[in-house]
Amino acid sequence: MGDQIGQAVEGTLYYIPYTEFQRIRTVNLPREQRVAIFADMCRLNALYMIARAGSGHIGSCFSSLDIISWLLLEEMCDEDIFFSSKGHDAPAYYSVLIGMGRLEFDLIHKLRKIGGLPGHPDIGTPEIITNTGSLGMGVSKAKGMVFASRLANRPGHVFVMTGDGELQEGQFWESLVSAVNFGLNEITVIVDHNKLQSDTFVKNVSDLGDLEAKFNVFGWCVRRCDGHDIGAFSSALASMRDEKRPQVIIADTVKGKGVSFMEHTSLDSDLAMYRFHSGAPDADSYRLAVQEIRSRLQQRLSEVSHDDLTYETIKREGTLPSPASAQRLIPAYTLALLDQAKKHPNLVALDADLVLDTGLIPFREQFPQRFFECGIAEQDMVSTAGGMALRGLIPVVHSFACFLSARPNEQIYNNATERTKIIYVGSLAGVIPGGPGHSHQAIRDISALAAIPGLTLMEPSCEEEVGMLLDWAVNTNKLSSYLRLVSLPWVLPYALPGGYAPEIGKGVALTEGDDAVIIAYGPILLSVAVQVANRLKLEAGKLVKIINLPWLNRIDEDWLIQEIDDCPLLISLDNHYYEGGQGGRVAEVIAKSNKFKPKFIRFGIEGIPVSGAHHDVLQAHKLSADEIFESMSSLL
């Protein structure tokens, strides 16, 4: 599930042109040999795509590439469907489609760019038939496709790839029973059983036990094979062709397969963190990986008396690292949580397989008995926290905001009805980073959680405010809180005024002015607001007050009316969907006031968010400083 923010690799990047894929696909070789060569070619191109994009999931791509290559090249008919439920291996699937000529080759250069290939599958991309990235939905989607095909008398088989970490999601197991009841033999599920999830070994988080026995009990036809032995995988598929039941192949694979130092096959090792789950490789790792894949391809082609491949290159300059002055909210949160844990021995932390991304490694090291890894099972995690709270603990629950606010929403509501104290911490909040795609862009969490009784939603604007708001949640608030954290390092053109302390429902002015007021929250859009204010002052002589309002669903009405007193223009900026964002709450306060009605304009996300670079995504959704400056200039 993790999706670390990476940086593009510096130096020379290598990829294999389409003409070479055409050549290899027509060589006279046994099918298994030809597919193995093709899969390695796709490994190198997938690595190129991830390195150039600056982020992606190498390990998951490499573990699934042999399987995807065989299915698309040799197994599937025109009427058949394939999709990956886990979604992390999107670059692998793209590289196979590009190598087959089913996607434009130029897209190899456009992973995680607007108008290119999103970080997780989206049906706006040719050949992608369902959106994935939120785990556990794949078999259910496949069942729906089969039901639709049967009603339309359409032939065709549906092949679904799942991860083994994904099997921790309850929906996966819910989906199995009715597939047997309805005799959906048109479905074949392939479990990419690489034994590793985002943080560590699957067995260390939620041991899957005897998977063959489990699937058999559910009534599925089960086979198991080495997922990198193409002949064995082909034979497993062939042995189930006449089955009247849905089928599952447990494909034993290796995460990072094909690059020795990216593989991790020692299951007895006490692995703390797998390096190549997400992000881009550094320059040295990239160079060594390319050398290893190229050497193996050269050897394989030499063994069958074929010419070596030709490669194309580009010179890629590395992106500048975030400056030392950039604010980093996740490390600031780590320190604040450790501080509270030292003061409160009943404070515990729960994680959903994102211990690195949520900043919990130091907590796990310092308080191992108070750390609970719940795995990719958000509903279970939240209800576990509910039980802890009922017995006197202070649970602090962690995941990405997109998953924490949505999947266990009913469980969060149930906990709230018990009027206990639980602190929910959602990281990776907002529309950027946009590279992973809309499954990971948390822009509906405010609307999803704001109406839950007693739950106060907050977003800090800087490192200093992280600790202040967590302290309020732990020591002042009697009920539950939701802390929304931006994960990107961000250089801030503002600072909190001296003596500031959070007071529920009230914000603080970062700049002063009486020509307009902008209300925003969090480092991204507060930075945009200050940039706009500075430009309006310089170019138009207009003075704009910027208010940091960290309370997302609580506004002190008297305070707000006083702050915007006689202001002719009020702007709200939401790093969230327009519907249900903080701006809607501001509008309610203004509508209730009988004192005055300023001209009020709201900015927020509309439509499905795009996947791309940070500034490009903000600009596409009209939330960049340029877009807001132009709008305010015309209004003023």
N, C-alpha and C positions, 0 to 999 in steps of 0.2 A: 504494500500500500504506500510505502514511503516514496517521496518524490523530491529528493534534495535539489536545491538550486545549484546548478553547476556552471562552469565556465568553458567556453570553447577552447579546444586544444590548439596550442600555438605550433607553427611549423608546417611541414608538408603533410597533406592528407591524401590518401590513396583510395581510388574506387575503380571498379571494373566496368568498362563500357558495355552497352547493350549488345554490340556486335559479338562480343566474346560469349555472352550468354546464348546468343543464337547459334554460335559455332558449337558450343559444348552440348546443347540440346539435340544436335543432329549427328553427333559422333556415334559410330557403331561400337557400343559398349553394352555389357549387361546392365539392365535397368538400375540395379542397386548401386553399381559403381558410378554410373552417370549422375544419379540423384545425390550421392555423397559428395561428388565434386561440385555440383550445382549448389548444394547446401553450404559448402565452405565458401563459395563465391559470395553467397548471400550473407554469410557471417562477416566477411570483410566489408561489404557494402553497408550492412546494418551498423557496423562499428563506425564507418565513415559518417553515416547520418547522425548518430548520437554524438560523435566527437564534434562535428560541425555545429550541431544544435546547442551543444553545451550541457545537455541533460538527456536522460533516457534510462532504460533498464537493460543493461548489457546481459547480466546473468540470466534473466528470464528469457530474453531473445535467443541466446545461444542454446539454452536447454531445449527449446521447442523447435528449432529450425530444421532438424532432420525429419521430424514428424510432419511439419507443415509442407516441406518440400515434397515428400513422398505423396501426401494426400493430393496436392494441387497438380503435380506433374503426372502421376500415374494412377491414382485411385478414383478420382471423382469424375462423374459424367457432367454434361452440361446442366442437367436439372438439379444436381446436388448443391448443397450449401455448406460452407465452412465458416465458423467464426470462433474467435477466442474470447471466452467469458472473462478471463483474467485481465485482458487488456494491456498489461505491461509489455507484452511481446509485440506490440503494434509495429515497431520498426522491422522486426523479423518478417512479419506478414507483408508489410509494404515492400521489403526488399525482394521477396519471392514474386509478388505481383509485378514489380518493375522488371525483374529478370525474365519473366514470361511475356512481357510486352502488354500486360493487362492494365498497367498504369503508365502514364507518360514518364519517360526516363528522367526528364528534367526535375521531376518531383523529388528525386534523390537528394537534391540540394536544398529542399524546403521543409525539412522536418521541423515542427513546432514554429512555423512561420505563418503569418496571415496569408491566406490563399494557397497554402501548401498542405502539408500532412499534419494533422493534430497529434498531440502526444498520446492520446488514447483514442480508440476507434470512434468514428462519427459517420453517420450515414450520408453526410454531405460529401464524403469521399467516394469516388467510384469504387465498386466492388465491396464496399463495407455495407453489410446488410443489417447491422444492429449496433446501437451504442453500447459500449461496455467500459469498464473501469470501476464502477461500483460493483463489488464482488457478490457472487452467489446467485445471480439472476439467469445464468446461461441456460440451464436445463429447462427452466420455466419458459424462456423465450423460444427454445427449440420446440417444446410441446405446442405452443401456440402456432408456430409455423406449420407443424405437421397437421394439426387440426384444420387449419385454413386450406392446406393442400388437399386433404381428404375431401373437404366439402367441394372443392373446385375440380376434383378428379385429376389433380396434377401429380405426376410421379416425382421422385427425388428423395434423396437421403440427406439428413442433417448431421454434420460432424461438429461437435462442440469440444473445444479445448478448455480445460479448467486447470487452475493451479492447485497444489496440495494445501497450501495455506488457506486458499479460498474455501476448502471443505470445512473450515470452522464456522462459516456462516450458516445459520439455521435454515435459510431458504433453500440451500442446496439439498438438504436432506428432506425437507418438505416436498420438494419437486419430484422425488424418486418414486413415491408410491403410486400416484395416479398414472405415471408413465407405464407402469406394469399393468395396472387395472384396465387401461385403454389399449393395451397391446401395441404400444408405439415402437414397433421394431424398425421404424425409419430413423431412429436416433442412435448414434454412436457417440459416447462421451469418451474423450481421451484425457486422463489425468496426467498432467506433466508433473510427475512425482520426483522433483529434484531435491526434496527433503529440507529445503531452506525457504523461510518466508522473509519478510522485510528485515527483521532484527537478528534472528538466530535460527537454529534448527527447529523445525516444526515439532519434533518430539519434545523439545524443551518447553514449549508453550502449551500445546494441547495435542498430546500424542494421539495419532490417528489409529493406532493399534493395527489389528488384522483387517486391512481394507478389503481384501478379497472376501473374507467372511461377511463383512458388513454389507457389501453390495449383493452378495448371494442371498442374504436374509431378506433384502428388499425385493428380491425376485428378478434381478438383472442377470443377463448372461455376462460372465466375467472372464477376461483373459489378462495375463500379466506378461510383460516382456521388457527387454532392454530397449529403451526408447531411442538409443543411438545406433542400434543394430537394425539397419533398414530392412534386411531380410526377415528378421524376427518380427518386426512390426508388421510387415506385409503379410506374413503368415498368420499372425493373430487376426488381422482383418479378414483374411480369406476364410479362416475357420468359422467365422460367425455370419457368413453371407446368407445362409438359409435360416437364420434364427427368427423365431416368431416373437421374441422379447426384445426390449431395448438392450443395448449392449454397452459395456464399459471396458476400456483397456487401461489398466494401470501401467503406465509407461515409466519405468525407472530411468531417470535422467540425472544429469549432473548440471548444476547451475554454473554457467560460465563455460560450458563444454566447448572445446576447440581451441582454447588458449590456456596452457597449463597453469599459469599463475592466477588465472581467474577461476579455475575450478576448485571446488572444495568437496572432496569425497571422503574425508576421514571422519566418519560419523561418531567416532569415540572422542574426538577433540572437543574441548570446552570452548566452542566458538562464541566470542562475545559480540562480534559484529562482522558481517560479510561485506567486504569493501565494495563489491561491484553490483550491488542490488540496484542502486539508482545513482544518477549523476553521470558526468562524463569522465573518461580516463584522463589522467595527467599526461603530459607530453611523452615522458619516458615509457609509461605503461602502454600508450597508444603505439609508439614505435615498435616496442617489443612484441605486442600482439600482432601487428601487421606482419612483422618478420616471420612469426611462427605460422600464421595462416598461409602466407605466400610460399614458405618453404614446403609446407605440406601439400599445397596445390601443385607446386612444381614436381614434387616427388610422385604424386598420384598420376599426373599426366605423363611423366617420363616412363612410369611402369607400363603404361598402355600405349607407348610410342606416339604420343601426341605433343605438339608444340606447346611451350609454356604460354601463359596468358600475357596479354599486354594490359598495362594499367595506365590510368590517367591520374593526374595529380592537380591539386590546387595549393597555393601558398596561403595558409590561414594564419593571420595574426591573432594572437591571444587577446581576449578582452581584458581590459584593465581590472584588477581586483578591486573590490569595494574599499574605499579609503578608510584609514584608521578612524576618521571622524564619524563614519557611518554609525547610526544607532542600530543595535542588534537586540531586539526585544526578547527573543528566545533565551539567550544567555542571561539577560537581565532577569527573566522569569525564573531561571534555574536558581540563581542566587537568592531571589526573594522567597522561593519555596523552601530552600534549605534553611533560611533564617526562621521562617514560621515553623518548620518541623522541629527545630531545636527548642522552640518555646512551647510547642504543643505535642506532647508524646502520643496523643491520640490522633494525630494527623497522619493519614495514609495516602499513598498515591497509587492509582490504577491506570494501566496503559493498554492500548489496543494495537500492539505490534508496531509502535512508532516511537520507540524509546529515544532514538537519536533525534528525530525531527521535533519531538516535543520537549527536548532538553532534560530528560529524566535520568540519564546515565549517572550523574553525580549523586542524585537522590538514591538510586539503586545501590550505589557503592557505599554510601554513608549510612543508609537505613534499610539494609536488605530485608529485614523482617517486616518492614512496613511498606514494601513495594510489591505490587501484585500485577504480574503480566497476564492479561486476560485474553490476548490473541485477537484474531480478526472476528470478533464476536461482540459487537457494540451493545446489542440489547442485553446480553448476559452481563456485560461489564457494568452497565448502568443499574440494573436491578441488584447486582451484587453490592454496588455502592449503597443502594437503598437499604439493604439489610444491615450493612455496616453502620449507617447513620442511625438506624433504629436502636442499635446496641451501643451508642455512645461515641462512635468514632467520627472524625471529620474527614470524609472521603474527598479527595481531589481527583477528578476523572479527566483523562486526556485522550484526545484523538485529533485528527484534522477536523476543522469546523464543518466541512461539508458532510462528513459522516456522522459526527457527534450530534449535530442538530436534527438530522433527518431520520436516520434508521432507528435510533432508540427514542424517538420523540414521544411515543406513548409511555415508555418506561420513565422518561423524565417527568411527564405529567403525573404518573402514578406516584412517583417519589414526592412530588410537590404537594399532592393531596394529603400526604402524611406530615407535612409541615416540619420536616427535618432540615438540617443544613448540609447541603452538598455543593461543592464548587466544581463546575464544569469548565474546562479550559480547552478552547478550540483554536488550534494553530492553523497556519496556511489560510488565513482569513482574507476575503476580498477577491477582486477580479484578477489581480496579478500576484504571483507569476501566472501568466496565461499559457505557458508551454504545455503543462500536463493536459489541458483541455477542460471542458465544462464539467466533467465528472468530479474534478478536484477544485473547481473554483467556487468558493463558499460565498455566494451572493444571495442566498435566501435564508440564511440562518437567523437573522433578526426576525423576519416575519414568521419563521417556524417556531420560535421560542418566546416571542414577546408577550403572547397572551397567556402563557402558563402562570397560574396564580403564585405570587410570592417570589417569582424568579426575576432577579435584577440582571440586566444585560449591560456590559461595560466593554469599552475598547480603549486601551491606553494610547497616548500620543507619542510616548518616548520611553526610554529606559527608566527614568526616574518615576514616571507615573505607573509603570508596571507594579513596582513594589508597593506604592501607595494604594492602588486598587485591590491588590491581593490582600494587603493588611486590612482594608475595609471589609473585604469578603470574609476573612477569617475572624476578625476581632470585633467588628461593629455590627455587621448584618446578622440578624437573627435567623434568617431563612437562607434560601439558596441563591447562588450567583453563577453567571456565565461570563467568563473572561475571554474576549475575542482578541487573538494575537496575530499580527502581521509577521510573517516569517522572513521577509526580505530585509537585508541590511539597507538602511536608507539614510542619506545625508539630510539633516533637518535644517531648514532656514529659520528656525525659531527655537525658543527655549521657554520653559514654564517660568512665570514670574516668581520672584522670591517670596517666600511665605505661603505659597499656594498649598492647600490641602483639599483633597476631594470632599465635596459635600453633596449628598445624593440629590440628583435633579438639577444641579447647578454646574455651569461651566466656568471658564476663565478666558478673559480677553488676552490674545497674543499680540494684537496690534490695535490701535485706536483710530477712530474716524467716524464721521457722521453722514457721509454720502451713501454708504451702503454697509450692510452687515452680511458676513458669510459665516454660517454655522456648519461645522464639520467635525470629524473625529478621526483618530488614527493617523499614523505618520504619512500615509500616501496622499490623502486628499487635503490634509492640513498643509502639507508642503505645497501642493498645487495652489491652495487658497492664498498662502503668503506670497508665492510667486506672482499671482494675479494682482494682489494688492500692491506689491512693489511696482509692478509695471503700470498699473493705473495711476499711481502717484507720480511716476516719472513722466508718463506720456500724456496724461490727461489732467493732472493736478487734482485727482480725486482721492479722498482719504477713506479707506475701508477698514472697518473693525472686523477682525477675525476672532471667532469664538470657538475654543475647543470645548466641545460638549461630550464628555466620555460616556454619559449615561444614554443608552440606546433606546430604552423603553420607559424611562422615568424623567419627567421634566417638571421642575418647579415653575408653575405657571406665573406666579407673581415675579419671580426672578427674571424669567424670559421677557415678559412685557416691559419690565424696567430696563433691561439691556438693549432692547430694540426701540426704546422710546423715541417717537417721531422720526424714526428711520424711514426714508422714502422707498428703499429697496432692500429686500431680504432674500438671501440665497441660501439654500441648503444643499450640501454635497453628500451623496450616499455612495459608499463603496459597497454597493448592495443593489438588488433590484429596486427600481422606482417604487413598485408596490411593496408596502410593508416595511420600508426603511424608516430611519429616524426622521426624515423629512415629513412623513405622514403625521407623526406625533407633533411636530412643530406646527403643521397646518391646523391640527385640532385645537391647539392652544390659541392660535391667532383667530380661528373661527369663533371661539367662545368669548373672546375679548370684545367688550363694547367700547374700548377706549379709542382704537384706531385700527385701520387696516392697511399695512404697507403693501406695496406690490411684492408678491412672493413668487419666486421661481425655484423649482426643484430640479436638481440634476441627479440622475441615477442610471443604473443599467436597464436597458430595455432589450428584449429578445434574448436569444441564447448567446452567451459570451463567446468571443472568438479566441482561438489559440494562436499565440504569437509572442513576440518580444514585448517587454514591459511597456515601453512608450507607445509602441504600435497598438497595443490592446487598449490603453487609456485613450488614445486618439480615436480609435475605431468606435469607442463608446462615448465620445464627446466629453471625456473627463480629463483631458490634458489641459495644461495651463493655457495653451494657445486657444483651444476651443472655448474655454470658460471666459478668457479675456475678451474674445470677440463678442460673445453673448452679452457680457456685462457692459462692454463699451457701447453697444447699440442701445441697451436699456438705460444707461446713464446719459 
